[in-house]
Amino acid sequence: MDAPDKQDPTTERKNAVRADMRGQLHALTDAERASRSAAACARILKSPAFQSAVCVMLYMPLRSEVDVIAVVLEAFRLGKTVCVPRVAEGGKSMHAVEIKSIDNESMASDALGVRAPRSGRTMPQDSIDLVITPGIAFDLRCERLGRGGGFYDRFLTKAHRRTTTIGICFDFQLVDEIPSQTGDVPVHAVVTDRRAIEHSASHPVLSLPHHSNPQQSNGA
């Protein structure tokens, strides 16, 4: 019998991070998830990127992800256009679809178990001001590690240059360094329940105190 193909070292390191994070996410209680999600969402809501955005793209959270429904509801309240990902037919890419409600009549679980709109207009990527992205892990350079499907990387590669991208995660999901490969797309900033990280001090998208490290803040 032939030996199985060996993965390259970078992929192996990524999978090791994924395995470690899945274990920590599984250990979170519902109460911990709720309180930590609220803290992370508060940073998003206070950010200039969210406040100035006309069209915001978020995600429908899985049990293991930061619950961003509070941000969705506030965007609705403020009259912003809200869209979420829907995997295109064939399962190789995703596009942004506008939503006006998140009730069960408007949403259904797709083949991956992710809630997606039953219908709605597809939003051109150049109309999206802010994309809030989930991830298995992020690092201090704002590199993102996804679940391995590459959907967000392919989507963000085509993002308009004025579109702001913010990753959101629990603080333990923020690591020193994630190995990167061709095709991996970093975000402009990352927020957690405890801190905020900017990719570039010269292009800030979050409110950061002037007296702190220009690329990291432990405040709101």
CORURKA-V948046 format. One line per field, one symbol per residue. ss: DSSP state (H for helix, E for strand, - for the rest). A space follows every 10 residues. Layout:
ss: ???
This chain:
ss: --------HH HHHHHHHHHH HHHHHHH--H HHHHHHHHHH HHHHHH-HHH HH--EEEE-- --------HH HHHHHHH--- EEEEEEE--- ---EEEEEE- ------EEE- ----EEE--- -E--HHH--E EEE---EEE- ---EE----- HHHHHHH--- ---EEEEE-- HHHEE----- --------EE E----EEE-- HHH------- -----EE---
